């Protein structure tokens, strides 16, 4: 019995090491991203250039990912049409791209319930100092409502996405 447990642990460790070190295709640096689409149910972010998907990223979302963001602190990632409105290299989470949440519709919906809509929704990397986690962050939804990628992936988007780029976040 102990041999089987040891073998299973060894196999699992091997699979995890392979997953961590298998390189992923990089975003071509000469292509500018002109649209981002997040599909929350699939945990993906698609980067588009000239109407074509040029890269698909696996993402982590807010800890309460089902449904549209309703109010500040609900741990949900918003759904709707936004733009990239900020770029920050001095973030607590590697770099980040700001998402223009809340829009006017979000504010109206929150006010109907006498709630604050929240804000500060970002596409960001891992918390500074723990970037070594890399792709393992994808194993769970862990943000407060943001869209999380590896640090390398955020670097790619940071360099290829301009402020004003549309981002569509779908359920």
C-alpha positions in Angstrom: 0.0 0.0 0.0 2.8 2.4 0.9 4.5 1.7 -2.5 1.3 2.7 -4.3 1.0 6.0 -2.3 4.6 6.8 -3.1 4.2 6.1 -6.8 1.0 8.2 -7.0 2.8 11.1 -5.2 5.8 10.7 -7.5 3.7 10.7 -10.6 1.6 13.7 -9.4 4.8 15.6 -8.7 6.2 14.8 -12.1 3.0 15.9 -13.9 3.0 19.2 -11.9 6.7 19.9 -12.8 6.1 19.2 -16.5 3.0 21.5 -16.4 5.0 24.3 -14.8 8.0 24.1 -17.2 6.3 23.5 -20.5 6.7 26.8 -22.4 3.7 28.5 -23.8 3.6 30.4 -27.0 4.4 34.1 -26.7 2.3 36.9 -28.1 4.0 38.2 -31.3 5.6 41.5 -30.2 4.9 43.1 -33.6 1.1 42.7 -33.5 -0.9 45.3 -31.6 -3.9 44.0 -29.7 -7.0 46.0 -30.7 -9.6 44.1 -28.7 -9.8 41.9 -25.6 -12.6 39.4 -24.9 -13.0 37.6 -21.6 -15.2 34.5 -21.4 -15.6 34.0 -17.7 -17.3 30.5 -18.0 -14.3 29.2 -19.9 -11.7 31.1 -17.8 -10.1 32.6 -21.0 -9.0 36.0 -22.3 -8.7 36.3 -26.0 -6.4 38.9 -27.6 -7.5 40.1 -31.0 -5.7 42.0 -33.8 -7.5 43.0 -37.0 -10.4 40.7 -36.2 -8.3 37.6 -35.6 -7.6 35.9 -32.3 -3.8 36.1 -31.9 -3.6 34.5 -28.5 -5.8 32.9 -25.8 -4.8 33.2 -22.2 -6.0 31.0 -19.3 -7.1 33.3 -16.4 -8.2 33.3 -12.8 -11.2 35.5 -11.8 -12.8 36.8 -8.6 -13.4 34.3 -5.8 -17.2 34.5 -6.5 -17.0 34.3 -10.3 -20.6 33.4 -11.3 -22.8 36.4 -12.4 -22.1 40.0 -13.0 -20.5 42.3 -10.4 -23.2 43.9 -8.3 -21.5 45.8 -5.6 -18.1 46.6 -4.0 -16.7 43.6 -2.2 -18.8 40.9 -3.8 -15.7 39.2 -5.3 -17.2 39.1 -8.7 -15.6 40.0 -12.0 -17.9 42.4 -13.9 -19.6 41.6 -17.2 -20.1 44.1 -20.0 -18.3 46.4 -22.4 -15.4 48.4 -21.1 -12.1 49.8 -22.2 -8.5 49.6 -21.0 -8.2 53.0 -19.2 -4.9 52.7 -17.3 -1.4 51.1 -17.3 0.5 50.7 -14.0 4.0 49.4 -13.4 3.9 50.2 -9.7 1.1 47.8 -8.8 1.1 45.4 -5.8 0.5 42.7 -8.4 3.3 42.9 -10.9 1.9 45.2 -13.6 -1.7 45.9 -14.4 -4.0 47.2 -17.0 -7.0 49.1 -15.7 -10.6 48.2 -16.8 -13.0 51.1 -17.0 -15.5 49.5 -14.6 -17.9 50.9 -13.4 -19.6 52.2 -16.5 -22.8 54.2 -16.4 -25.0 51.1 -16.5 -23.1 49.6 -13.5 -23.5 52.7 -11.5 -27.3 52.9 -12.2 -27.7 49.2 -11.2 -25.8 49.6 -7.9 -27.7 52.8 -7.0 -31.0 50.9 -7.5 -29.9 48.7 -4.6 -28.4 51.5 -2.6 -25.0 50.0 -3.0 -21.6 51.2 -4.2 -20.6 49.6 -7.5 -16.9 49.3 -6.5 -14.0 49.8 -8.9 -10.3 49.2 -9.4 -10.9 46.2 -11.7 -7.6 45.3 -13.3 -5.9 42.7 -15.5 -2.9 41.9 -13.4 -0.1 39.5 -12.6 0.7 37.8 -9.4 1.3 39.5 -6.1 4.8 41.0 -6.0 7.2 38.5 -4.5 5.3 35.4 -5.5 5.5 35.4 -9.2 7.3 32.0 -9.1 3.8 30.5 -8.6 3.4 31.0 -12.4 0.7 28.9 -14.0 -0.3 27.3 -10.7 -2.4 30.4 -9.9 -4.9 29.1 -12.5 -5.9 26.3 -10.3 -8.5 28.5 -8.5 -10.3 31.8 -8.7 -8.5 34.0 -6.2 -8.9 37.7 -7.0 -11.2 40.3 -5.5 -12.9 40.7 -8.9 -9.9 41.2 -11.2 -8.6 39.1 -14.1 -5.3 37.4 -13.2 -2.6 36.2 -15.5 1.0 35.1 -15.0 3.6 37.9 -14.8 5.0 37.0 -18.2 1.5 37.2 -19.8 0.8 40.6 -18.2 4.1 41.8 -19.6 3.0 40.7 -23.1 -0.4 42.5 -22.8 1.1 45.6 -21.2 3.5 46.0 -24.2 0.8 45.3 -26.8 -2.4 46.8 -25.5 -3.0 50.6 -25.8 -5.1 52.7 -23.4 -8.6 52.9 -25.1 -8.6 49.3 -26.3 -12.0 47.7 -25.9 -12.5 44.8 -23.5 -15.7 42.8 -23.6 -16.3 40.6 -20.5 -18.9 37.9 -21.1 -20.4 35.4 -18.7 
